[in-house]
Amino acid sequence: MLNILKFPLKLFFVIILNFTVFNSLKANELKIYSERQPLLIEPLLKEFEKDTGIKVEWIYSKKGLVQKIILEKNNPVADIFLSSDISRLIDISEAGASVKIQPLATVPTNLQSDYWAGLTQRARIIYVNKDLNIKNINYEDLAHEDYKGKICVRSGFHPYNISLFASLMAHHSEEWLETYLTDLKANLARKPQGNDRDQVKAIYAGVCDYSIGNHYYFFKMQDNDDQKVWLDKATLVFPKQENRGTHVNISGIAILNPNKLELAEKLVQFLAGKKAQSIYANDNNEFPVSPEVSVSEKVKKLAGNAKFDSLDLEKLASNRKAVINLLNKINFDE
């Protein structure tokens, strides 16, 4: 009888030991939901794993992660969210799906909040037909009647454009923005469509002379054999250099799981630190948020000493709903 009892007892301890080891391993892991493409984020996460010994599992998706995070907020599946836009970080913080984080000394205060932090800056610039030889143009200019039929944009409701319009509202007023959007719509060469690169393609095709897009698409097109020819017809202008500076959006990070707060904050600190910021700058051609890290030589050649709008990005959050209402009111995309 004793021999029969010994086997189950031994098996019981083996199960307990394996369960303890499994939990210990899981305790040293982070799960990430990422809107950032694998080729952009994988080198950074490999460096983090090498430096800390913390294992990172991650899921990439261009769409649907915000809704998923909000649905899972009471029982988070992921510990971290890496976003390609400020609007998504704001959406999850307003839904109570992100955790309060420690302030980051390496990130300017206008690029972080209690619930998210910026990791890179992306300038929203104006692409211009090279033949026009224009060196200076501002966002406000695009609503002037002289530009009628000359402008191409992607959907006004895309987060990149909502962010830009929210910044214009902050610098002017809601009434001003309604007039601006109405006049901008009247100046479009075609219905809003496609992505930022498609607007540069339209300049090359002679559809329009001006478009709005993020700066790093210049390098994406330059590295694409089929698209680099579009740049033969386009030059880049960083608007508002005479006063407030060019509007910037961010890619950023939020913590989702309070049970992994200590581990997750190590990743936040790493991505805002000098090593990761240098990788962002040199591999992704984005502007680092850390003032201690220089831009890549390629970006420096493109942007020179361009200055950026220091508007607090939380101010954009308070304007987003008004912007969307105005876009709907004037049927901007129709």
Secondary structure, 3 states (H helix, E strand, C coil): CHHHHHHHHHHHHHHHHHHHHHHHHHHCEEEEEECCCHHHHHHHHHHHHHHHCCEEEEEECCCCHHHHHHHCCCCCCCCEEEECCHHHHHHHHHCCCCECCCCCCCCCHHHECCCCEEEEEEEEEEEEEHHHCCCCCCHHHHHCHHHCCCEECCCCCCHHHHHHHHHHHHHCCHHHHHHHHHHHHHCECCCCCCCHHHHHHHHHCCCCCEEEEECCHHHHHHCCCCCHHHHHHEEEECCCCCCCCECEEEEEEEECCHHHHHHHHHHHHHHCCHHHHHHHHHHHCCEECCCCCCCCHHHHHHHCCCCECCCCHHHHHHHHHHHHHHHHHCCCCC
